[in-house]
Amino acid sequence: MATQQLESKWEGKSIANLKYPKAEQVWPLLEDFCNFHHWLPNIDACHQMNSDNKDEIIRYCASSTKPPSSSDDGEAIVKWCHEKLLTVDKIERCLSYEVLDNNIGIKSYVSTLKVLASDGNDENGCQIEWSFVADPIDGLTLELFSGYVDSSLQGMAENIEKALESSKLGDFASSN
């Protein structure tokens, strides 16, 4: 029975290559667990929730979309998750979290984000690796879900590169 349950788990991993930023520049942006709405293109809100356990960090993430109708009077559809931070390893530059509650059909989901030096060398950009283990989600296939994760990660990497590039330009302008 346990074997059948293990076989039914979805597992996946996506990698985004960032050409210029170093891992040490990217990690602080991802380490802030309640700041993901700045990086993930499809997240509108991300903030820490109150918890009875002071050692626990739980965040609320949400995105809203207009209903698929031609009229503008339709109310936005909000998709949300409550996610719990499981581990943060500053030395390995990784964090793991799990989905606790949601309205999008996720039953079990644990994810790990890692920031790695490209080719083991901090001089040549870096990589962000997003891996997950999840129960199948009704209405989706593993291929579709993996595509969503990969698309989200590529968008995240692009947003991080743009933010770091503009802060570099800002640093340059303020130093002249």
C-alpha positions as CSV (number, residue, x, y, z in Angstrom):
1,M,0.0,0.0,0.0
2,A,2.7,2.5,0.9
3,T,4.5,1.6,-2.4
4,Q,1.4,2.6,-4.4
5,Q,1.2,5.9,-2.5
6,L,4.9,6.6,-3.3
7,E,4.4,5.8,-6.9
8,S,1.5,8.2,-7.2
9,K,3.6,11.2,-6.0
10,W,4.7,13.7,-8.6
11,E,8.3,14.8,-8.5
12,G,9.9,17.4,-10.7
13,K,12.8,19.9,-10.9
14,S,13.4,23.0,-13.0
15,I,16.5,25.1,-13.4
16,A,16.9,28.7,-14.4
17,N,20.3,30.0,-15.4
18,L,21.0,33.6,-14.5
19,K,23.8,34.9,-16.7
20,Y,25.3,37.7,-14.6
21,P,24.2,37.8,-11.0
22,K,26.2,35.8,-8.5
23,A,24.6,33.3,-6.1
24,E,25.5,35.5,-3.2
25,Q,23.5,38.4,-4.8
26,V,20.4,36.2,-5.6
27,W,20.1,34.2,-2.4
28,P,19.1,37.2,-0.1
29,L,16.2,37.9,-2.5
30,L,14.8,34.3,-2.2
31,E,15.8,33.8,1.4
32,D,13.0,36.3,2.3
33,F,10.2,33.8,2.4
34,C,7.4,36.4,2.5
35,N,8.7,38.5,-0.4
36,F,8.0,36.1,-3.3
37,H,5.4,38.4,-4.8
38,H,8.2,40.6,-6.0
39,W,9.8,37.8,-8.0
40,L,7.1,35.4,-9.1
41,P,5.2,36.9,-12.0
42,N,1.9,35.2,-11.2
43,I,1.7,36.1,-7.4
44,D,-0.1,39.3,-6.5
45,A,0.3,39.1,-2.7
46,C,2.6,37.3,-0.3
47,H,2.8,38.1,3.4
48,Q,3.4,36.4,6.7
49,M,0.4,35.1,8.6
50,N,0.0,35.1,12.4
51,S,0.8,31.7,13.9
52,D,0.3,30.3,17.4
53,N,3.8,28.9,17.2
54,K,6.3,31.7,17.2
55,D,9.0,29.4,15.7
56,E,6.8,28.8,12.7
57,I,6.7,31.0,9.6
58,I,3.5,30.7,7.5
59,R,2.9,32.8,4.5
60,Y,-0.3,33.6,2.5
61,C,0.3,33.8,-1.3
62,A,-2.5,34.7,-3.7
63,S,-3.1,35.6,-7.4
64,S,-6.2,37.0,-8.9
65,T,-7.5,36.6,-12.4
66,K,-10.5,38.0,-14.2
67,P,-13.2,35.5,-15.0
68,P,-13.2,34.2,-18.6
69,S,-16.1,36.5,-19.7
70,S,-16.1,39.4,-22.1
71,S,-17.7,41.8,-19.6
72,D,-15.7,43.9,-17.2
73,D,-18.2,43.6,-14.4
74,G,-17.1,40.1,-13.4
75,E,-15.4,39.7,-10.0
76,A,-11.8,38.6,-9.9
77,I,-11.1,35.0,-9.0
78,V,-8.5,34.7,-6.2
79,K,-6.4,31.6,-5.9
80,W,-4.5,31.3,-2.6
81,C,-2.2,29.1,-0.6
82,H,-1.0,29.0,3.0
83,E,2.6,27.8,3.0
84,K,4.9,26.8,5.9
85,L,8.6,27.4,5.8
86,L,10.3,24.1,6.7
87,T,14.0,24.8,6.5
88,V,16.4,27.6,5.6
89,D,20.1,26.8,5.0
90,K,22.1,30.0,4.5
91,I,25.3,28.1,3.8
92,E,23.8,25.8,1.1
93,R,21.5,28.7,0.0
94,C,18.3,26.7,0.0
95,L,14.9,26.7,1.6
96,S,12.0,24.2,1.7
97,Y,8.4,24.8,2.3
98,E,5.1,23.0,2.2
99,V,1.5,23.9,1.2
100,L,-0.8,23.7,4.2
101,D,-4.1,24.9,2.8
102,N,-5.3,26.3,-0.5
103,N,-8.3,26.6,-2.8
104,I,-6.6,25.2,-6.0
105,G,-6.7,21.5,-5.4
106,I,-3.2,20.9,-3.9
107,K,-3.4,18.0,-1.4
108,S,0.3,17.6,-0.6
109,Y,3.2,19.7,-1.9
110,V,6.7,20.2,-0.6
111,S,9.2,22.4,-2.5
112,T,12.8,23.3,-2.3
113,L,14.5,26.3,-3.9
114,K,18.3,26.4,-4.2
115,V,20.6,29.0,-5.5
116,L,23.7,27.4,-6.9
117,A,26.9,28.9,-8.4
118,S,27.1,28.1,-12.1
119,D,29.6,25.3,-12.7
120,G,30.7,25.6,-9.1
121,N,32.1,29.0,-9.9
122,D,30.6,32.2,-8.5
123,E,32.1,34.3,-11.3
124,N,29.9,33.0,-14.1
125,G,26.4,33.8,-12.9
126,C,24.3,31.3,-11.0
127,Q,21.3,28.9,-11.2
128,I,18.1,28.7,-9.3
129,E,16.8,25.1,-8.9
130,W,13.1,24.5,-7.9
131,S,12.2,20.9,-7.0
132,F,9.0,19.5,-5.7
133,V,7.2,16.4,-4.5
134,A,3.4,16.6,-4.6
135,D,0.3,14.5,-4.7
136,P,-1.4,14.5,-8.2
137,I,-3.7,17.6,-8.6
138,D,-7.1,17.0,-10.0
139,G,-7.6,18.4,-13.5
140,L,-3.8,18.6,-14.1
141,T,-1.1,16.3,-15.4
142,L,2.4,16.1,-14.1
143,E,3.6,17.6,-17.5
144,L,1.3,20.6,-17.1
145,F,2.2,21.2,-13.5
146,S,5.9,20.9,-14.2
147,G,5.5,23.3,-17.1
148,Y,3.8,25.8,-14.7
149,V,6.7,25.4,-12.2
150,D,9.3,25.9,-15.0
151,S,7.5,28.9,-16.4
152,S,7.2,30.5,-13.0
153,L,10.8,29.9,-12.3
154,Q,12.0,31.4,-15.6
155,G,9.8,34.4,-14.9
156,M,11.2,34.6,-11.4
157,A,14.8,34.5,-12.7
158,E,14.0,37.2,-15.2
159,N,12.5,39.5,-12.6
160,I,15.5,38.9,-10.3
161,E,18.0,39.7,-13.1
162,K,16.1,42.9,-13.9
163,A,16.0,44.0,-10.3
164,L,19.7,43.3,-9.7
165,E,20.6,45.1,-13.0
166,S,18.6,48.2,-12.1
167,S,20.0,48.3,-8.6
168,K,23.5,48.1,-10.2
169,L,22.6,51.0,-12.5
170,G,21.3,52.9,-9.5
171,D,24.5,52.2,-7.6
172,F,26.5,53.4,-10.6
173,A,24.5,56.6,-11.0
174,S,24.7,57.4,-7.3
175,S,28.5,56.9,-7.3
176,N,29.0,59.4,-10.1
